[in-house]
Amino acid sequence: MPPLRATLDPLVIAEWNRRIGVCKRSTWWLPYVICGGLAASVAVCLMAPRYTPHVIASMMLVALIAGGSALVSWSVALCPHCGRKPRGTFERGSPLTIDFCRHCFYWLVDPRSPR
């Protein structure tokens, strides 16, 4: 198998950085909502144990809404060159850890810069 070579295009790298910035700005509040909801749930369960099933149901709803919001906001993290998700079909992980697009072989971060 011949070695793979990725193409270095500064415009693609700049657009990828912009898209990742948009994703980060749109999801900054998620950890605060989840931790605040968890703290409120524990407090309610300790003060009024009879409301425990309601608290569990409301926490599930908060987690569902927060997870859906994260999925929607990170769905814009598509390769600026080919418009597909930069990871392969069965690869998982954060878009923040991707170096190049697996489909078009364009660098998404500058390989010469330290991480």
Beta strands, then each sheet from edge to edge (+ up, - down):
end
